């Protein structure tokens, strides 16, 4: 039976989801239909991120605010205009030289048709199809009309009358529209961008205050953190992208110059600029130099060297420079960058492709600080959305022991086996215990998780032993030989430790972890026993010969009754026996209260972690009386 307020909570959740979905759809519609205004504003906002540091630097030199902004904006757009002028001049020069390359292009194409494998066949097929098409299109002779004598003939169709449409002289207004029409829209956009940039830089502090008032005046700390986070990520992205593009464009220009491709520094500059466009930029940057190398050189060496240069630079940039400089500068996953490029391109065209990464970075930041839009950070962010223990538990639930072992080995390499057990494995088994109590009818998943954990413990033990350096001493050899034994097998030793499961298979898996740490990390021999070893009937027959320490393992949140019963029975049989109870589900117990809890349970010690059990066992071993 559902709680009385369950339906109201469900209705509230559904209503909030509908409102959020409607708001997102409305925002997308507004961005699409208002793109004539939002595109220049987004470009101006992006440029303001890049120009804000120079403005602040000039302000520190005691320049007035307006003067600092005017100098910065003039230099920035002057630089952009100068680059555009140089590129336009180089393109005009290249266009003037193209007719000289026409013969080389024809010769190479003819060579490809005749010398390539199957080229002669292709030419013959093409010629045959052309002849057949010409034969079918030619009119039949008059005598071969195909009519039978004595039959009625159809009247000949009248030949079409050619009609010529002559346009009058173009009016001056039409000439202006034809010539200036394609130029007016980019000029208008550029003008809007300049105006927006100037006013954003002038009213920067006031716009920030208004935005804070609009989105979160009641929580200025969170709102300020969101703004600072977005600004830092976008600025870092632009700076790193500029450095990456320069490390790509400069070597490209020098390489093309040495190869002999015309206008090499033009292509290096264009490559540095086009790489700001995700995914398509590198292909567009390579298209023109490769085509030019094909057209200029009568042979094939220039084309081969040009393609090789682009491939080498791409490999170095993508695998060395970008990972080294970027790091976590954007906080976006690779899939998110691709999806963002598709979304913003479909929304705003080529400009959207250029702005896709900075805009998506802002969306991820909004998702981190706005609870209703948290799904944006989950879908687009690069940070793991599941904690290590959740990932490990999910792999165990799905029966994917291979990935669980990989998670374990990576964590062990990064930290240690003890850290993995305490920080990942035990919390994962706590989740399994919570699910066990919630779904008492299904016991299969508990067996799957326990068996998978035991397999991981064995693999971690082997992994740790493989990484351990070999020391050529008798003591090291004896320790290594003892560590090669199976965890669950009895070990004959002067001071053995029993790691006993309390009630379930999950407790036994935790006992196996503890035994592996005691053997490999502390050098204390131990063996694992299942929960059936301390049942009502079997507890009296438990072999305690040469056993000095018993470690009990419980995930149950309230194991006091079970622990107290076992401890009292064991103490009656062996009063000198040391007992430590691993209460893995009692993580809220304070360190100062551990002694009181142990006294109440008739145990010598209690521990919420494997590290605490290990510390107690080593302390008992190093005491004057020993174990």
N, C-alpha and C positions, 0 to 999 in steps of 0.2 A: 504494500500500500504506500502510495506516495505521500510525503509530508504535506500538510495543508498549504504551506507557502511555496511548494515546489512549482506549481503551475504559475503563480504570480512571478516568481523569479525567471521561469522559462519565457513567459510572455515579455518581461522586461528585456531579457537578452535578445530575443527575436526583434523586438522593436528597436533596440539600439543598433542591431545589425542592419536593419532596413534603412534606418536614418543614415548610418555611415555609408552604405552602398549608394543611396540616393545622392548624398553629398559628393561622393567621388564621381558619379556619372555627371552630375551638374557641373562640377569643376572641369571635367574633360570637355564637356560641350562648350563651356565659356572659353576655355583655352583655344578650342578649334575655331569657333566663330569670331573670336576677338584676336586672332593671330596677327592681324595687321598692326595692332598696338602692343600685344604681349611679346612678339618676336623682337622688335627694337628695344623694348624695356629689358628683356632677358639679356640681350647682347650688352646693353649698357650696364646692367648689374654685374655681369661677368667682367667687363672692362674696369668697372669701379673697384672690384676686388684686386685687380692687378695694379691699378693706379693709386690706390689708397696709400701704400707704403711710401712711394716717392713724395706724395703730397705731405704726409706727416714729417718726412725728413726735411723738406723745405720749410715747414712750419717751425721746426726746431732751430732753423737758421734765422729766425725772427722775421721771415717774410710774411706779409699779410695773407690771410686765407684765400682771398680771391686771386691775388697774384700767384700764389703757389699753385692753385688749381689751373689758372690760365696757362702758366708755363708748362705744367705737366701734360695737360690735354693737348696743347699746341705741339709739343714735342712728340707725343704719342701718335697723334693723327698725321703729323708731318712725316714721321717715320713710316707709317702705313702708306701714306700717299707716295713717298719716295720709292718704297719697295714696289708699289703698283706701277709707277712710272718706269722703273728699270725693267720690270717684267714685261710691260707693254712694248718697250723699245726692243728688247731682245726677241720678243715674238714677231714683231714686224720685220726685223732683220732675218729671222728664220723663215718667215713666209716668203721673203724675196729670194732666198736661196733654194726653196723647194723645187722650182723647175729644173735646176741643175742636177737634182737627184732623180729625175724621172727616168732617165735611161737606165740607171743602176737598178731601180726597182723593177722595171720591165724585164731586164736581163735575169734577175734573180727569180722572178715569178716564172719565166719561161724555163729556167733551169729546174725549178721545183716540179714543173709539169712533166718534163721529159726524163730527168735523171732520177727522180725519186722512185722507190720501189712501187711498181704498178702504175707509174705515171703514164707510160705509153698506152696502157689499157684504158685509163681514164680519158685520155685525149681521143682515142678511137670511139669510145662510147659517146662522148660529148659530140663528136662530129656526126655520128650516125643519127643521134636524136635530132640534131639541127637539120640534117637532110630530110628526115621524115616529116618534121614540122613544116619545112618549106614545101614539100610535095603535097601535103594535105591542104595547105593554105592556097596553092595555086588554083585558078579557075580551070574547069574542064573545057576541052575544045568543043566547037559548035556541033561537029558531026558525031560526037560521042555522048550525046545527051542522054542516051539510054531509053528513048521513047520507041514504042512499037508502031510500025506503019499502020495507018488506018485508025489510029486512036486520036482522041482530042488532045491537043497540046495546051498546056497552061500558058496564059499570056505572060510575057516577060515582065518582071518587076521593074518599075521605073527607077532609074539611078537617083540616088540621093542628091539633093541640091546643096552644094557647099555654102555654108553661111559663115561670114566673117564678122566678128564683133570687135569694133574699134572703140577704145576708150578715149574720151576727150582728154585734153591736157590737164594734168594734175594741178589742183589748186594749191596755193602756198600752205594752207592749213593742213591739207592732206600730206604734203611733203614733210612738214614739221612733225606731224603725228607718226609718220612712218620712220623718220630718222630718230626722233627724240623719244618715241614711245617706249622702246625697250630700255632706255637709259633713265627715264624719269623715276620709275619705281625703285631701282637700287639707290638713286640719289636721294629720294625722299626717305628711304629707310636709313641711309647713312646720316642724313640730317637729323632725323628723330633720335638716332643713337647718340649723336654728339650732344644734342640738347639734354637728353636723359642723363648722360654721363656727367655733364656740368652740374645739373641740378641735384643729382644724387650725391656728388662730392660736396657741394655747398651745404646741402641740408642733411648731411650724413647723420649727425648726432640727433637732430630733430626727428628724422625718419626712424631711427632706432628706438627713440622714446615712444613714438606713436605705435610702432609695431609691438613693443612690450606692453603698452596699455591695451592694445587690441587683443593680444593672444594670452596674456597672463599677468595682469597687474597684481593679482593676489599671490603669485608665486614668482617673484622677480628672480630668485636664484635659479630656478629651473629654466625660465625663459632666457636669462642671460647666458647660462651654460649652453643652451641650444644654439643661440646666435653665435657665440664664440666658437662652438664646435663646427658649425657649418662654415663660418668664415675661415677657420684654420684649415679645414679639409680642402675647401675649394682653392684657397691660396696655395697650399702645399701641392695640390694636383697641378695647378697651372705652372708653378715654378719647376716641378719635377718634369712635367711634359716638355717645357721649353728646353731644359737641360738635355733630356733624352733626344729631342729633335735636333738640337745642335750637334750632339755627338753622332748623329746619323747624317745630317746634311753636309757638314764640313768634310768628313772623309769621303762622302759620295762625290762632292764637287772635285776634290783633289784626284780621286780615282778616275773619274770621267775625263779629267784633263790629261792624265797620263795615258789613258787609253786612246784619246784622240777624238772623242765625241764633241761635236760643235756645241758652243754655249754651255760649257760644263757647270759653271757656277750658277747659271740660271736654274739648271735642273737640281743642283744642290739646295738652292734657296727654296724652290717650289716643293722639294721633298720635305724640307724642314717645316714648311707651312702646312702642307697637305697631311702630315702625320698628326695634326690636331684633330683631323676627322677620323673617328674610329673605323677600323676595318677597311673601308674603301680607300682611305688616304694613301697607304703604302702601294696599293695596286695602281692608283692613278699616278703616283710619283714615278713608278717604274715604266709606265706605258709609253710616255713620250721619249725618254732616252733610248729605250729598247727599239722603238720604231725608227728613231733617227739613226741608230747604229746599223739597222737593217738597210736603210736607204743610202747611207753615205759610203760604206765600205763595199767595194766590189766583191771581196771575199767574205768569209764568215767569222774571221777571228775577232773583229771588233764586237760583233753581236754576242759571241760566246763569252768574251771577257766582261761585257756589260752585264749580262745575265748573272754571271758568277759573282760580280761585285755586289749586285743587289742581294743575292742569296746569302753571301757571307755577312753583309751588314745586317740583314734581317735576323740571322741566327744570333749574332753577337748582341744586337739590341734587345731581342725578345728574351734571350736566355741569360744574359749577363747584366746588361746595363739597366733594363727595366726592373728586374727583381731587386737589384742592389739599391736603386734610387727610390723606387716606389714604396716597397715595403707594404705597410698598411695605410698609405696616404689617403686613399679614397674610402676604404671600408666597403667596397662593392665586390660581389662575387663575379666570376667570369660570365656565368649565365645571365646575371642581372645586367651586365654591360651590353650583352647582345640584345636582350629583350628591351632594354632602354633605347638602344639605337633604333630598333624596329618601331617602337611606339612613338618616339619623338619625331622620327622621320615621316611616319604616316600622318602625324599631327601637324607638323610645321615644315615639312619638306627638307631640303638640304641643310638649311640653318638648324633645324631640329636635330639632325645628325651631329652637327658640330657642338650643339649645346647639350647633347644627351647625357654625357657623363657628369658635368657640373650640376645639372638639374636633378639628376637621380641621386647624387650625393646629398643634396638638400632634402629630398624626400626621405632618404634613410635617416637623416638626423631628426626630421619631424617624427618619424616612426619611433625613434628611441625615446622621445620626450612627451609625446601625446599618446595616452593609453588607447584612445579610440582608433588610432592609426598605427598601432604596434605591428600589424601585419605587414606594413611596408618594410620595416626593419628586418622582420623575419624572412620575407621573400627576397629582398634585394641585398641584404647585408652579407658580409663575408665572415662575420663572427659565428662560431658554432652556436646553434640554437638549442642544442641539447648538452647538458652537463656530461662530463666523461662517464660518470656512473650510470646515467640514463642511456647513453649510447651503448655502453657495455651490457647493460641489462636487456636492451632491445635486441642486441645480437644474440644473446643467450636465449631469449624468448623465441626468436625466429629459428633457432637451431643452427645458426651460422657460427659454428665454433671457430672457423678459420679467421673470420674478421675479429672475433673476440680475442683470439690469440694475438693477432696483429696489434690490436689496441693495447693489450697487456705488454707485449714486448717493446712497443714504442714508448710506453710510459716508464717501463723499467730502464730502458736506455737513457731516457731523459732524467729520471730521478733514481729510484731503487725499487726492488721488489717489495720491501716493507712499505714504502710510500704508496705503491700501487694497491696493495691489499687494504691499507687503512683508508686511503682517499678515494678509491674507485670500487674495488671488489666488495668490501663490506657494505658501503652504502647501496650498491646494486642489490645485494642480498637482502638488505633492509626493505627495499622496494618490493622484492619478491615476497617477503614476509607480510607486508601490508596487503598485497594482492591475494596472498593465501588466506588471510583472515576475512577479506572482503568476498572472495568467491570460494567458499569452503567446499562446494560441490565438485569443483574441477581440481584434481590432483595431478593431472598429467603435466601441466606447465611447471609444477614444483620439481618433478623428477627431471624434466628437460633442463631447467636452470641449474639444478644441483649437479647433474652429470656433466653439463657443459663447463661448470666452474671447476670440477675435479680435473677435467681435461686441460683446462687453462693452467691450473696449478702445476700439473706435470710438465707442461711445455715451459712454463716460467722457470721451474727448477732446472730443466735442461739448459735453458737459455742463460741462466745465471752461471751455471757451472762452465759453459763454453766460454763465457767472457772473463772468468776468473783466471788471472795469470798463474802459471805453474811455478811453484817454488821447490827447488830440489833439496828438501829436508825431510827427515823421517816423520816429523810431526805433521808437515803439510801433506805428505803422502798418505798418512793414516787418516787424516781428516778428509782428504779427497776420496779415499776408498770408502769411508763410511758414508759420505754424501751420495755415492752412486747407488745406494740401496733405495728401494721403492719406499715412498712415504708411508704407505699403509701397511708395510710388512713389519713384524716385530724385530727389534734390534737388541741383541744381547750387549749390554754396556753396564758399567758400574753405577751410573746415575741416570737411568732412563726416565722419561717423562711420558705420561699418557695424555693424549689429547682426545677427549671423549665428547661425542655429540650429545646434546641434551635431549632433544625430542624428535627432530625432523631431519630430512636429508640436507636442508639448508644449514643446519647446525653442523652437520658432518663436513660440509664443504668448507665452512669457516675453520673447523678443527684441522682440516688438511692444510689450509693456508698457514695456520699457526705452527704446525709441525714442520712445514718446509722452511719457515723462517728460523725456527729453533735449530734445525739441522744445518742449514747452509749459512746462516748469518751469525748464529751464536755458538755453533759447534756443540750443541746439546742434543744427544740422541733422543728420539721420540718416535712414537707410533700412534696411529689413529685408530679409534674404536668407534663403531656405530652406536646409535642410541639404544639398540637392543642390549648392549653390554651392561647398562645400568637400569634395566627394567626391574620390576619388583622381584621376579624370579631369578634373574641373572646377576643381580648386584651382589648377592651373597657368595656367588661362585667366581667373582672377578679375581683374576690372578694378580696379586699385588707384590709378587716376589721381586725384590730389588727395585721396586717402584718408589721413587722419592717425591714426585710431584704429579698431581692430577690437575689438568686444565679442562674445565667444563665449558662448553660452548652453547650459548642460548641466544636466539633471536627474539624469543617471545617478549612482549613489552612488560609483562608482569610474571617473571619466572621465580618469584621468591619461594613459593611453596615447593616447587620441584627442586630448586637448588638447596634449600635448607634440608630437605629429606635426604638427598644424596650425600651431602656433606656430613650429616650426623651419622649415617650408616657407615661411611668410609672412615670417619674418625674413630668409631667404635672398634673397627677391625685393625686400624693402624693409627694410633694416636700421634705418632711423629710425622705422619704424612702431611705434606704441604698441599693445600688445595687453593687454586685461584679460579675464580668464576669469571669467564668472559661474557659480560652482559652487553652484547653487541647492539641490542635495541634500546639501551638506556643511555643514550648519548647526552641526556640532559643532566646527568649526575655530576655535581661539582667535585673537583679534586679534593676539597676539604672534607667532603662527606663520604669518601670512599671507605675510610676505615670504619665508620659507623655502619655503613651498609654491609661490609664484610663481617663485622661482629654480629649483626642481626641475622645473617645467613649462615653463621657457623663456619665461615670460610676464613682462610688466612689472608686473602686479598681478593678484591674484585677489580675488574678492568673493563673499560668501554672500548679499548683498542688493542690491536696486536702488539703495538709498541709498548703499551703498559704491561701486558703479560710478559713480554720478553724482558723488560726491565726487572720485574719481580723475580723471574726465574734466575736471571744472572746475579741478582743481589743475594738470593738464597745460596746460589752455588759458590759465591765468593765470600760468604760469611764464615767465621771460624769453625762453626760446626759442620759446614758443608751441607750438601743435600742429603 
